[in-house]
Amino acid sequence: MNLLVNIDVDDLDKARAFYCDALGLKVGRHFGDWLELVGGSSPIYLLPKPAGSAISPAATGKRDFARHWTPVHLDFVVEDVDAAVARARAAGATVEQEAREHDYGRLALLADPFGNGFCLLQFTGRGYDAIAR
């Protein structure tokens, strides 16, 4: 099975700049008015959707690009979390928690300019094996 990641954004140029500058992703293919970012373990598709538009036929809410909570978020594994946080901040991310030490590595919590939470994770030592049962 392959995983494809879709991120709704209200400004495609701003989103491309953020994800390329902050995370080092590259533009892959263009598909009409949306585009593919490559360079991670799975492609990320940026889908422009206007603020206030319907989320889905089954959902009652409207798209809102202010900071919001979702039970699904992305963790980007990086070599140097402090440098990655600095790049993300410079590209427009909000740092919600600076990098903290854990048994598996260092983890920082951020939000992109479109209200989506994400983490920057630097594995150290044995990584997740340090906490596996």
N, C-alpha and C positions, 0 to 999 in steps of 0.2 A: 504494500500500500504506500502511496505517496501522499505527502501532506502539502497542501497549498494554503497559504495564509493570505487573507483578504483584509485590507484596512480601508474603511470608508473615511474619506477626507473631504473637506469643503474647498480646498485650494490645492490642486494637483502640483503646481510649480513649487509651492511652499513645502509640500510633503516630499517631493523628490529631493529638494535641496536639504531638508532635514535628515531624511534617512540616508542619503549619500554622504553628506558632510559629517553627521554625528556618528554613523555606524560603518561608514566605508562601503556601503552597498553600491552597486553599479546598475545603471539602467540596462535592462535586457531588451525585450520587445515592447513595441507600442501596439495597442489594440484599440483603435478608434480613440476614444477620449480617456482611456485608462492605460496604465503601464505596469510592466513587470520589473521588479528589482531582483538582482541576482548577487551572489557572493556569500550567501549563508547556506545552511544545510537544506533549506527549502526556499523556493521562490516566494516573494511577497508581491502581491498585486495591490496597487493603489487605485481605488475606485472613487472617482469624484461623485459626491452626493450632496445636494444642497441642504444647508441647515433648515430644519423645519419640515423636511420631506418625511414621508411615511417610512418607518423602519422596515416593515414587512406587511404583507396582507394579514398575517395572523397577530401582529403586535398592535397595541393601541397607542404607543408612544410615537413621538416625532424625534428625528435626529437632532441632537444637541452636541456641539463640539466643545462645550465647557468640560472641565474635569468631571469624569463620571466613573462609577464603579462597574466592573464586570467580573464575573467569576472566572473568566479566561483572560490570561495576559501572556505576553511574550517575555522570555528571558534570553538576552543576547549574551553568549559566552565570549569573553574578551581576554586578551593576554595581560592587560594592565588596566584594572578597573578605574584607578585614579585618572589616568590619561583619557579613558573613554568617557568618564563623567565630565571632564573638562570640555571635550569635543561636543558632547551632547548639550551641555549648558550653553556653549557658544553658539550652537545651532538652534537654540530656542527651547530646549527641554527645561522643565521645572524639576529641580532635585527635591524630592520629598523626604529622603533619608540618605545622608552621606554613607559611603561604604562602611560596613561593619564586618568584623571578623566572625566567622562561624567555623565549626569543625571541618567543613568541606571547602571553605574558601571565603572570599570577600564578596559582599552583595550590597548594591546600591539600588534604591527605589526612586523611579523618576516617572514623569508624565510627558508625553509628546505634545506638540502644539495643538493637537486635535482632541485632547482630553483622555487619551488612552494611557493607562498605566503600563509600565514595563520595567524590567530589572536589567541591570548590568551585573554579570556574574564572572568572577575570576576564580577558577578552581585552584586550590593549593593542595599540596600533599597528595593524599589519595582521593581527593574530590569526594563525590557522593559515597564512594566505598567506605569512607571514614565513618559514615553514619548508617550504613546498610546493616540490616539484621539478617 
